[in-house]
Amino acid sequence: MEKKRILLIASFDGSLIRFRGDFIKSLVDYGFEVFAAAPSFAEKNSERIKELGATPVQFNLQRTGLNPIKDFKSIRELKSIIKENKIDLVFPYTVKPVIYGSMAANMCNVPVVSLITGLGYTFTGLSSKARLLQRFNETLYKLSIRKNKCIVFQNTDDHQLLLDRNVISKKQKAGFVSGSGINLDKFRFKEKSPSDKVSFLFIARLIKEKGVALYMEAAKALKAKYPKAEFHLIGAPEISPSAISEEELKQLHKEGIISFHGKQRNIEEHLHEKDIFVLPSYYREGLPRTSLEACACGNPIITTDSVGCRESVKEGVNGFLIEPQNLDALIKPMEYFITNPHKIKEMGINSRKYAEERFDVNIINNDLIAIINESLN
């Protein structure tokens, strides 16, 4: 029997390895022929895709901004890829791949299972620009995903919002998964041995919506009161209106308030070395992967009681949920761990248990493959 052909569409090649590598392997092991599409493949990522048993496919995509001519070319390219490779099902994720991939597949009468990994800044309503972009994206989603066989969400809030905004209908099939899943063999558990030198770790894009500015302010306040406490920050400076300047980060590093590590690849090692993971994001997340990695490694979590973020915490069991954009609300649980270091080990163990119960990549991938099979049949 001829293998069914699945096309994954991503907005950048690195995400196919970091976020979907285990999924690609699961699809190949299950018996699918897998094509992985992204713009501008780096040679090492292209080789890694081949090692996983899939075929890398390159197409042009403007990741940010709006350019109707370039966006139309992306749709046309994806349409050609679908036809030339005789694709049986398209699986796009993140905003532009979902919209343009779905449009291209619909034009080819090929079924689509789209994954909403979060609605992002445009659906926060935090500025007039965000509200304008939200209305524009809603229109594009309506045009593209209403014919999809299934729309998979990483949290129920995003599903409800698209229903409330009449982007999708109640009749449309929806699925739910707990993020992209974590390989529990790769992100191993390491029990914490806390001392009076409690350490915190922030990992995210260095934009204000991710809560980095709030984290920096909390570090300033707590470092003055608890000099032994450590505040670590991992992330690459970005070109964005809300980006934190590299100069500001380096100045705080120089003053000994934070330890700025820049972009890092050995995330597991950093999570093992640090005590508590902090993500005070008010970005409209799907389910932040860094939070799941921290759970798997045995770190207590401090994050916001907001869309996507709240999914990674059992309040008071493996961490704390705080009000978004509230400095005092962030300082309070951070200070709790500094003054109660014995709770770090207990909550860290609970984080690992929660990861095993809910975020195991094998559970997530089996759920997605079941949805794909149902959609194909």
C-alpha positions in Angstrom: 0.0 0.0 0.0 1.3 3.4 -1.0 2.3 5.7 1.9 0.2 8.7 2.7 2.1 12.0 2.2 2.1 14.6 4.9 3.3 18.2 4.4 4.3 20.1 7.5 4.6 23.9 7.0 6.6 26.1 9.4 7.6 29.7 9.4 11.3 29.0 10.0 13.4 25.9 9.6 14.7 25.7 13.2 11.3 25.2 14.6 10.9 22.0 12.6 13.8 20.5 14.6 13.3 22.1 18.0 9.5 22.0 18.2 8.5 19.2 15.7 11.5 16.9 15.4 9.9 14.2 17.6 6.6 14.6 15.7 8.3 14.2 12.3 10.0 11.0 13.6 6.7 9.7 15.0 5.0 10.3 11.6 7.8 8.5 9.7 7.8 5.6 12.2 4.0 5.4 11.8 4.4 4.9 8.1 3.8 8.4 6.6 6.0 9.9 3.9 6.8 13.3 5.4 7.7 16.6 3.7 8.8 19.5 5.9 8.5 23.0 4.3 10.1 26.2 5.6 11.8 29.3 4.2 15.6 29.5 3.9 16.8 26.1 5.2 20.2 26.2 6.9 22.2 23.2 5.6 22.5 21.6 9.1 18.7 21.8 9.5 18.1 20.4 6.1 20.4 17.5 6.9 18.7 16.9 10.3 15.3 16.7 8.5 16.7 14.0 6.2 18.2 12.2 9.2 14.7 12.1 10.7 13.5 10.4 7.5 11.7 13.4 6.0 12.2 15.5 2.9 13.0 19.2 3.4 11.2 21.6 1.0 12.0 25.3 0.8 9.6 28.1 -0.1 9.6 31.9 0.2 7.8 33.5 3.1 8.0 37.0 4.6 7.8 36.0 8.3 6.7 39.5 9.6 4.8 42.4 8.1 2.2 42.5 5.4 3.0 42.5 1.7 0.1 41.2 -0.5 2.4 40.5 -3.5 4.9 38.5 -1.5 2.2 36.8 0.5 0.4 35.8 -2.7 3.6 34.3 -4.1 3.9 32.2 -0.9 0.5 30.8 -1.4 1.3 30.0 -5.1 4.6 28.3 -4.1 2.8 26.2 -1.5 0.2 25.2 -4.0 2.9 24.0 -6.4 4.6 22.1 -3.6 1.3 20.3 -2.7 0.6 19.4 -6.3 4.2 18.4 -7.3 4.6 16.1 -4.3 1.1 14.7 -4.4 0.5 15.6 -0.8 -2.4 13.8 0.9 -2.7 16.1 4.0 -1.3 19.5 5.0 -0.3 20.2 8.6 0.7 23.9 9.0 1.5 25.6 12.3 2.0 29.3 13.5 0.0 32.2 12.0 1.3 32.7 8.4 1.8 29.0 7.6 -1.7 28.2 8.9 -3.3 30.9 6.8 -1.4 30.5 3.6 -0.9 26.8 3.9 -4.6 26.3 4.4 -5.5 28.6 1.5 -3.1 26.7 -0.8 -4.4 23.3 0.3 -8.0 24.3 -0.1 -7.3 25.4 -3.7 -5.9 21.9 -4.3 -8.8 20.2 -2.5 -6.3 18.6 -0.1 -7.4 18.2 3.6 -5.8 20.3 6.3 -5.2 19.8 10.0 -4.0 23.2 11.3 -2.3 23.7 14.6 -2.9 27.0 16.4 0.2 27.5 18.6 -1.0 30.7 20.1 -2.7 33.8 18.7 0.2 36.1 19.6 0.5 39.8 20.1 -2.1 40.9 17.6 -4.8 39.2 19.7 -3.8 40.9 23.0 -5.7 44.1 22.2 -2.9 46.0 24.0 -2.7 48.8 21.4 -4.6 50.3 18.5 -2.2 48.6 16.1 -2.7 45.2 17.8 -6.5 45.7 17.5 -6.3 46.7 13.9 -4.1 43.7 13.1 -6.5 41.4 15.1 -9.4 42.4 12.8 -7.2 41.8 9.7 -6.0 38.4 11.0 -9.6 37.4 11.9 -10.6 38.0 8.3 -7.6 35.9 7.0 -8.4 33.1 9.4 -12.1 33.1 8.3 -11.0 32.9 4.6 -8.5 30.1 5.2 -9.4 27.7 8.0 -13.1 27.2 7.8 -12.8 24.3 5.4 -10.1 22.6 7.5 -10.8 19.0 8.6 -9.7 19.9 12.1 -8.2 22.9 14.0 -6.0 21.9 16.8 -5.5 24.2 19.8 -3.0 24.2 22.6 -5.5 25.8 25.0 -9.3 26.2 25.3 -9.1 30.0 25.5 -7.9 30.4 21.9 -10.7 28.1 20.7 -13.3 30.1 22.6 -12.1 33.4 21.3 -12.3 32.3 17.7 -15.8 31.0 18.3 -16.8 34.3 20.0 -15.3 36.3 17.1 -17.2 34.1 14.6 -13.9 33.1 13.0 -14.9 29.4 13.2 -18.2 27.8 13.8 -19.3 25.4 16.6 -19.8 22.7 14.0 -16.2 22.8 13.0 -14.1 20.0 14.4 -11.6 21.1 17.0 -8.8 19.1 18.8 -6.7 20.0 21.8 -3.2 19.1 22.8 -0.9 20.2 25.7 1.7 22.1 23.7 4.3 20.6 21.4 5.2 18.0 24.0 8.5 17.4 25.7 10.9 14.5 25.1 11.3 13.4 28.7 14.4 11.3 27.9 16.1 14.4 26.5 14.9 16.8 29.2 15.8 14.8 32.2 14.7 15.4 35.8 17.3 16.6 38.2 16.4 17.0 41.8 17.1 20.5 43.3 19.5 21.0 46.2 18.7 24.5 47.1 20.8 26.7 49.4 20.7 30.3 50.5 21.8 31.2 47.0 18.5 30.8 45.2 18.6 31.3 41.4 15.9 32.3 39.0 15.9 31.8 35.2 14.0 33.7 32.4 14.1 32.3 28.9 12.2 34.0 26.1 12.2 36.4 23.3 13.5 39.7 24.7 10.4 41.8 24.1 8.3 43.5 26.7 5.2 41.3 26.1 7.1 38.3 27.2 7.6 39.9 30.6 11.4 40.5 30.4 11.2 44.2 31.5 9.1 43.1 34.6 11.6 40.4 35.4 14.5 42.9 35.2 12.6 45.3 37.6 11.9 42.4 40.0 15.6 41.5 39.9 16.6 45.0 40.8 14.3 45.1 43.8 15.2 41.7 45.1 18.9 41.9 44.5 19.1 44.9 46.8 17.3 43.0 49.6 18.8 39.6 49.0 22.4 40.0 47.6 23.0 36.2 47.3 20.0 35.6 45.0 20.8 35.2 41.4 18.8 36.3 38.4 19.7 34.7 35.0 18.4 35.7 31.6 18.6 33.8 28.3 17.5 35.3 25.0 18.7 37.0 21.9 18.1 40.8 21.4 15.5 41.4 18.7 14.5 44.2 16.3 11.1 45.1 17.5 9.3 48.2 18.8 9.0 46.5 22.2 12.4 45.0 22.3 14.7 45.4 25.3 18.0 47.0 24.3 21.2 44.9 24.5 22.9 47.9 26.1 20.4 47.9 29.0 20.9 44.1 29.5 24.7 44.4 29.5 24.6 47.3 32.0 22.5 45.3 34.4 24.9 42.4 33.9 27.9 44.7 34.6 26.2 45.9 37.8 25.8 42.3 38.9 22.0 42.5 39.0 21.3 39.9 36.3 23.5 37.4 34.6 22.8 37.9 30.8 23.7 34.7 28.8 22.4 35.8 25.4 21.2 33.1 23.1 21.9 29.5 24.3 21.5 26.0 22.9 22.1 24.0 26.1 18.8 24.9 27.7 18.5 21.6 29.7 21.9 22.4 31.4 20.8 25.8 32.4 17.5 24.6 33.8 19.3 21.9 35.8 21.8 24.5 37.2 19.1 27.1 38.2 16.3 26.7 40.7 13.1 28.5 39.5 11.8 29.2 36.0 10.1 32.6 35.6 8.0 33.7 32.6 5.8 36.7 33.4 4.4 36.9 29.8 1.3 38.8 28.7 1.8 37.7 25.1 -1.1 35.6 23.9 0.7 32.2 24.2 -0.3 28.8 23.0 1.6 26.9 25.7 5.2 28.1 26.1 7.6 25.3 25.4 10.2 26.7 27.8 7.7 26.3 30.7 7.2 22.7 29.7 11.0 22.1 29.5 11.3 23.6 32.9 8.6 21.3 34.3 10.4 18.3 32.8 13.7 19.3 34.3 12.2 19.7 37.7 12.0 23.5 38.1 9.1 25.2 40.0 7.4 27.7 37.7 6.3 31.3 38.2 4.2 32.5 35.3 1.1 34.6 34.6 -2.5 33.6 35.0 -3.1 34.2 31.4 -3.9 32.4 28.1 -1.5 29.5 27.6 0.8 30.3 30.5 -1.6 29.0 33.2 -1.7 25.6 31.6 1.9 24.8 32.9 1.1 25.4 36.6 -0.9 23.7 39.3 -1.2 26.7 41.7 0.8 26.1 44.9 1.8 22.6 43.8 4.5 23.1 41.2 4.6 26.9 41.2 2.5 30.1 41.2 0.3 32.1 38.9 0.5 35.8 39.0 -1.5 38.8 37.6 0.0 40.0 34.3 2.0 43.2 34.2 2.0 43.5 38.0 5.5 43.9 39.5 4.4 43.4 43.2 2.6 40.2 42.1 5.8 38.9 40.5 8.1 39.9 43.4 5.9 38.1 46.0 6.4 34.4 44.8 10.1 35.1 43.9 10.6 36.3 47.5 8.7 33.3 48.8 11.2 30.9 47.2 14.2 33.0 48.5 12.8 32.8 52.1 11.5 29.2 51.7 14.2 27.4 49.7 13.1 24.0 51.0 10.0 24.3 48.9 12.0 24.4 45.7 12.8 20.7 45.8 9.2 19.7 46.6 7.7 21.8 43.9 10.3 20.8 41.4 9.4 17.1 41.9 5.8 18.0 41.4 6.7 19.8 38.1 8.3 16.6 36.8 5.2 14.6 37.8 3.0 17.1 35.9 5.2 16.8 32.8 4.9 13.0 32.9 1.2 13.2 33.3 0.4 15.8 30.7 3.3 17.0 28.5 5.1 13.8 27.4 5.8 14.2 23.7 4.6 10.6 23.0 1.2 11.4 24.3 1.0 14.6 22.2 2.2 13.0 19.0 -0.2 10.0 19.4 -3.1 12.4 19.8 -2.0 14.4 16.7 -1.6 11.2 14.6 -5.0 10.0 15.6 -6.5 13.4 14.4 -4.5 13.1 11.1 -5.8 9.5 10.5 -9.4 10.5 11.2 -9.0 13.5 8.8 -7.6 11.3 6.1 -10.3 8.7 6.4 
